[in-house]
Amino acid sequence: MKSKQLSVENLCEVLEATAEVQRQWEELGIALGLDRTKLAEISQTHPSILQRHYHSMRFWITDIGASWRSLVCALRCELLNEEILAKKIETDHERKSSRVHVKVLVTQNDKPLTAANLEDLKTVSIVEWKAVGLLLGIHDGILESIQQSHSSSEECQHAMLECWINTGQAYWSTLVEALISPLLGEEEIADEITKQYLKVETDEQFDPSKPEEPQQG
């Protein structure tokens, strides 16, 4: 397995890969080399398991130096003994590294979202709005501030999405990826967004072994 260094851009992917052991976030952090003092600080600062898992993985990537190989080794250590998950991650990333033919279906319609799209986003009902915010890269402190400033989950969701759009890095496809993350599993909402705004049928399959039909003209 190739040991490519991970960056913060891989954080969402790492969170998805380790979703089933997020309740063991502290043991995973120890296995990955995080200092117990840092883990205690994360535990005291962030009340939920999701937030603790997020911040421990982010610290691992940004401050320690992370790779898929080191994650696999950590999962296999005696402290966790997650051989099945380790093998799955190992297999998944070997498959990704050997993939040579990728077809992007959403490029044409996947443009940066603007304030005008906030009306569209009002139709999207997200129960775990804070979890979505974390996966979209919004700092936990900002999400806490949003929660304190608004009384309803609908208002919180709207403020979170507005904050995300203001970063200039908001895309429908990024929101879809967050929703279908194992941390959330909101496939139905993701499917509706994909069909309505990305204009892609979600049951469309792409077979890389099948040659593409030549374009006319």
C-alpha positions in Angstrom: 0.0 0.0 0.0 1.4 3.4 -1.0 2.1 5.7 1.9 1.1 9.1 0.5 1.1 12.0 3.0 -2.4 13.2 3.8 -3.5 16.8 4.0 -6.5 18.6 5.4 -8.2 18.1 2.1 -8.4 14.4 2.9 -10.0 15.0 6.3 -13.6 14.2 5.1 -12.4 11.0 3.5 -10.5 10.0 6.7 -13.6 10.7 8.8 -15.7 8.6 6.5 -13.2 5.7 6.6 -13.1 5.7 10.4 -16.8 6.4 11.1 -17.5 3.0 12.6 -14.7 3.5 15.2 -15.5 7.1 16.1 -16.7 6.0 19.5 -13.1 4.8 20.1 -11.7 8.1 19.0 -9.4 8.3 22.0 -7.9 4.9 21.5 -7.5 5.6 17.8 -5.8 8.9 18.6 -3.3 7.2 21.0 -2.6 4.5 18.3 -1.9 7.3 15.8 0.6 9.1 18.2 -1.5 11.9 19.6 -0.4 13.0 23.1 -2.8 12.1 25.9 -2.7 15.7 27.1 -4.0 16.8 23.6 -6.7 14.1 23.7 -7.8 15.3 27.2 -8.0 18.9 25.8 -10.1 17.8 22.9 -12.4 15.9 25.3 -12.9 18.9 27.6 -13.4 21.4 24.8 -15.8 19.4 22.6 -18.9 17.7 24.1 -19.9 15.2 21.4 -18.2 12.1 20.1 -18.5 13.4 16.5 -16.7 16.6 17.4 -14.0 14.8 19.3 -13.4 12.4 16.5 -13.3 15.3 14.0 -10.8 17.3 16.0 -8.5 14.4 16.8 -8.3 13.4 13.2 -7.7 17.0 12.1 -4.9 17.4 14.6 -3.4 14.1 13.4 -3.4 15.2 9.8 -2.2 18.8 10.4 0.2 18.5 13.3 1.6 15.0 13.4 1.8 13.8 9.7 -0.7 11.3 8.4 -0.9 8.6 5.8 -3.2 5.8 5.0 -0.5 3.3 5.9 -0.2 4.7 9.4 -4.0 4.7 9.8 -4.1 1.0 8.7 -1.3 0.1 11.2 -3.1 1.9 14.0 -6.3 0.1 13.4 -4.4 -3.2 13.5 -2.7 -2.5 16.8 -3.6 -4.4 19.9 -5.4 -1.4 21.4 -8.0 -1.5 18.6 -7.7 -4.8 16.8 -9.8 -3.6 13.9 -8.4 -6.0 11.2 -11.6 -6.0 9.1 -11.8 -2.2 8.8 -8.0 -2.0 8.3 -8.2 -4.4 5.4 -11.2 -2.5 3.9 -9.3 0.8 3.9 -6.2 -0.9 2.5 -8.2 -2.5 -0.3 -10.2 0.7 -1.1 -7.1 2.8 -1.5 -5.2 0.3 -3.5 -8.2 0.3 -5.9 -8.3 4.1 -6.0 -4.6 4.3 -6.7 -4.8 1.9 -9.6 -7.9 3.6 -11.2 -6.9 5.2 -14.5 -10.2 6.1 -16.0 -12.5 8.5 -14.2 -15.6 10.1 -15.7 -16.9 13.3 -13.9 -20.6 13.7 -14.4 -21.3 16.9 -12.5 -18.7 19.4 -13.8 -21.0 21.3 -16.1 -23.7 22.1 -13.5 -21.5 22.1 -10.4 -20.7 25.8 -10.2 -19.9 27.8 -7.0 -23.0 28.5 -4.9 -23.9 32.1 -4.2 -26.3 34.0 -1.9 -29.0 33.5 -4.5 -28.9 29.7 -3.8 -29.9 30.2 -0.2 -33.5 30.0 -1.3 -32.9 26.6 -2.9 -31.1 25.5 0.2 -34.2 26.3 2.4 -35.9 23.2 0.8 -33.1 21.0 2.2 -33.9 19.7 5.7 -30.8 18.6 7.5 -31.3 17.2 11.0 -27.6 17.1 11.9 -26.8 20.6 10.6 -23.7 21.0 12.9 -22.2 17.7 11.7 -22.8 18.8 8.1 -21.0 22.1 8.9 -18.0 20.3 10.3 -17.8 18.1 7.1 -18.1 21.3 5.0 -15.0 22.7 6.8 -16.7 25.2 9.1 -14.8 25.8 12.3 -16.4 24.3 15.4 -16.2 27.7 17.2 -18.3 29.3 14.4 -20.9 26.5 14.6 -21.1 27.0 18.4 -21.7 30.7 17.9 -24.4 30.0 15.4 -26.1 27.6 17.8 -26.1 30.2 20.6 -27.4 33.0 18.3 -30.4 31.1 16.8 -33.3 29.4 18.5 -34.4 26.8 15.9 -32.5 24.2 14.0 -33.9 25.7 10.7 -32.3 29.1 11.6 -29.1 27.4 12.6 -29.0 25.4 9.3 -29.6 28.6 7.3 -26.9 30.5 9.1 -24.4 27.6 8.7 -25.1 27.3 5.0 -24.8 31.1 4.5 -21.4 31.0 6.3 -20.3 28.1 4.0 -21.4 30.0 0.8 -19.5 33.1 2.0 -16.3 31.1 1.9 -16.5 31.0 -1.9 -15.8 27.3 -1.8 -19.4 26.0 -1.8 -20.6 23.5 -4.4 -23.6 21.2 -4.6 -21.3 18.2 -5.1 -19.4 19.1 -1.8 -22.8 19.2 0.0 -23.8 15.9 -1.5 -20.5 14.2 -0.4 -21.1 15.5 3.2 -24.7 14.2 3.2 -23.8 10.7 2.0 -20.9 10.4 4.5 -21.3 7.4 6.8 -21.3 9.9 9.6 -24.7 11.1 8.3 -26.1 8.7 5.8 -28.6 11.2 4.3 -28.8 9.4 0.9 -32.3 10.5 0.1 -31.6 14.2 0.5 -28.3 13.8 -1.5 -30.2 12.0 -4.3 -32.7 14.8 -4.6 -30.0 17.4 -4.7 -28.1 15.4 -7.3 -31.1 15.1 -9.6 -32.5 18.6 -9.2 -29.4 20.7 -9.1 -26.6 18.6 -10.7 -28.9 17.2 -13.3 -27.5 13.7 -12.8 -29.6 10.5 -12.5 -28.4 8.8 -9.4 -28.9 5.3 -10.7 -26.7 6.0 -13.7 -23.7 3.7 -13.6 -20.3 4.1 -15.3 -18.4 1.1 -16.4 -14.8 2.0 -17.0 -14.2 -1.3 -18.9 -16.8 -0.3 -21.5 -15.6 1.9 -24.3 -17.3 5.3 -24.6 -19.4 6.0 -27.6 -17.8 8.4 -30.0 -19.3 11.9 -29.9 -21.2 13.0 -33.0 -19.7 15.9 -35.0 
